[in-house]
């Protein structure tokens, strides 16, 4: 299975389309949040419709900049993996929308307790899958993937604690644009896709093992 993963699109769905045309061969599209920037239900619906043209399954979560009605829209469209999951072949993908509460007061923020509860609910829904891929919008705390330009770790402690306890096979996240890259959390490989609005994305290949890499249009 070959997965193309995107985060932090922020309305630039045409950049995602460019990647899908360029890559050509893939089995699943993952949208790891911030599909819009305080957008509307119409905007996120059109974004899902545009990537669905490629006739591959879509697994999506909302980001902290996607207001709550948009999260409900993803569920209505049948692509949401927030607090739940979907199994494609032998790989189960499950996720958590939003980000931890912050002074920024962005549209979709959650308590660390809620993040943990949603992660656990998703984990249960893919329990039978051979591979379990965790897709939180926010990166695990105190890693290379949540480090801001100012040197602050702005990720989620609940995401980190969940990964350390449950040991999913891989983590796909975003949120902190400048922290695009890879790291491990207790031996679990994790990748921050980087901002799709700037042409960044991740390729995840699942076979006898899991391989992940960051790519960019530029």
C-alpha positions in Angstrom: 0.0 0.0 0.0 1.3 3.4 -0.9 -0.2 6.4 1.0 0.1 10.1 0.2 -0.3 12.2 3.4 -0.9 15.9 3.7 -1.4 18.3 6.5 -1.9 22.1 6.8 -3.4 22.6 3.4 -5.0 25.9 4.6 -7.2 26.2 1.5 -4.6 25.5 -1.1 -6.2 22.3 -2.3 -4.7 22.8 -5.7 -1.2 22.0 -4.2 -2.6 18.6 -3.1 -4.0 18.0 -6.6 -0.6 18.8 -8.1 1.0 16.2 -5.9 -1.6 13.6 -6.7 -1.1 14.1 -10.4 2.7 14.0 -10.0 2.8 10.9 -7.9 0.2 9.0 -10.0 0.4 5.7 -8.2 -1.1 5.6 -4.7 -3.8 3.7 -2.8 -5.0 6.1 -0.1 -5.1 9.9 0.5 -4.6 11.1 4.2 -5.6 14.6 5.1 -4.1 15.2 8.6 -6.0 18.5 9.4 -6.1 22.2 8.7 -7.7 21.6 5.4 -9.0 25.2 5.6 -8.2 28.3 7.6 -11.3 29.0 9.5 -13.2 27.9 6.4 -16.8 27.0 5.7 -18.6 23.7 5.3 -18.8 24.4 1.6 -15.1 24.9 1.3 -14.2 21.7 3.0 -16.8 19.8 1.0 -15.4 21.1 -2.2 -11.8 20.1 -1.1 -12.9 16.5 -0.4 -14.8 16.4 -3.7 -11.7 17.6 -5.6 -9.4 14.9 -4.2 -12.1 12.3 -4.5 -11.9 12.8 -8.3 -8.7 10.6 -8.1 -10.9 7.7 -7.2 -8.9 6.6 -4.1 -10.1 6.3 -0.5 -9.7 9.5 1.6 -9.1 9.4 5.4 -9.3 12.8 7.0 -9.3 14.7 10.3 -10.0 18.4 11.1 -7.2 20.6 12.3 -7.2 23.4 14.9 -8.0 25.9 12.2 -11.0 23.8 10.9 -14.1 25.0 12.9 -16.2 22.3 14.6 -18.9 22.4 11.9 -16.2 21.3 9.4 -15.4 18.3 11.6 -19.0 17.2 11.4 -19.0 17.7 7.6 -16.1 15.3 7.3 -18.1 12.7 9.2 -21.1 13.3 7.0 -19.0 12.8 3.9 -17.8 9.5 5.3 -14.1 10.3 5.3 -13.5 11.2 9.0 -11.2 9.1 11.1 -11.4 11.4 14.2 -12.2 9.2 17.3 -12.6 6.3 14.9 -10.8 4.5 12.2 -10.9 2.8 8.8 -9.1 -0.3 7.6 -7.7 -0.5 4.1 -6.3 -3.9 3.3 -4.4 -4.9 6.4 -3.7 -1.3 7.6 -6.0 0.6 10.0 -5.9 4.4 10.2 -7.3 6.3 13.1 -6.9 9.9 14.3 -7.6 12.9 16.5 -8.7 16.3 15.2 -7.8 19.7 16.6 -4.9 20.6 18.9 -4.3 21.2 22.6 -5.8 24.2 24.3 -3.5 27.3 23.7 -3.4 31.0 24.2 -4.1 31.4 20.5 -7.7 30.2 21.0 -7.9 28.7 17.5 -11.3 27.3 16.3 -10.8 23.7 17.2 -8.9 23.1 20.5 -9.3 20.2 22.9 -8.2 19.3 26.4 -5.4 16.8 26.6 -8.0 14.5 28.3 -10.2 14.7 25.3 -7.3 14.1 22.9 -6.5 10.9 24.8 -10.1 9.7 24.8 -10.4 10.2 21.1 -7.2 8.4 20.4 -8.3 5.5 22.6 -11.6 5.3 20.7 -9.9 5.2 17.4 -7.4 2.6 18.6 -10.2 0.3 19.5 -11.9 0.7 16.1 -8.8 -0.7 14.3 -7.8 -3.3 16.8 -8.0 -6.2 14.3 -5.7 -4.5 11.7 -2.2 -5.9 11.1 -0.8 -2.3 10.9 -2.1 0.5 13.0 -1.4 4.1 11.8 -2.2 7.0 14.2 -3.1 10.3 12.6 -3.4 13.2 15.1 -3.3 16.7 13.7 -1.0 17.8 16.5 2.5 16.4 16.9 3.6 14.4 20.0 5.1 16.8 22.6 8.9 17.2 23.1 10.0 15.8 19.7 11.5 17.2 16.6 8.0 17.4 15.1 6.6 20.0 17.5 9.5 22.3 17.8 8.6 25.9 16.8 11.0 28.6 15.5 11.1 30.1 19.0 12.3 26.8 20.5 9.0 25.9 22.2 7.6 22.4 22.0 4.0 23.0 21.1 2.7 19.5 20.6 0.4 17.3 22.7 1.4 15.5 25.8 -1.6 13.2 25.4 -0.5 12.2 21.9 3.0 11.4 23.2 1.7 9.4 26.2 -0.7 7.5 23.9 2.1 6.6 21.5 4.4 5.5 24.3 1.7 3.3 25.8 -0.1 1.8 22.8 2.8 1.7 20.4 1.0 2.2 17.1 3.1 1.2 14.1 3.5 4.7 12.8 2.3 8.3 13.4 1.4 10.8 10.7 0.9 14.4 12.0 1.3 18.1 11.1 0.3 21.4 12.9 3.8 22.9 13.4 4.7 23.9 9.9 8.4 24.5 10.5 8.9 21.1 12.2 8.4 19.1 8.9 10.5 16.0 9.2 10.8 12.6 11.0 11.5 11.4 14.6 10.7 8.4 16.8 8.7 8.3 20.0 9.6 5.3 22.1 10.8 3.5 19.0 7.6 4.4 17.0 8.4 6.2 13.7 6.6 9.5 13.3 6.4 12.0 10.5 5.3 15.6 10.3 4.0 16.1 6.7 4.8 19.8 6.6 2.5 22.4 5.2 0.8 21.1 2.1 0.0 24.7 1.1 3.7 25.1 0.4 4.0 21.8 -1.5 5.1 19.5 1.3 3.8 16.0 1.9 4.7 12.5 3.1 4.8 9.2 1.3 4.1 6.2 3.5 4.7 2.7 2.1 3.2 -0.3 3.9 4.3 -3.8 3.0 6.2 -6.2 5.2 7.4 -3.1 7.0 6.5 0.6 7.0 8.7 3.2 5.3 8.0 7.0 5.5 9.6 10.0 3.8 9.0 13.7 3.4 8.8 15.1 -0.1 8.2 18.6 -1.6 7.1 20.0 -4.9 9.8 22.6 -4.6 
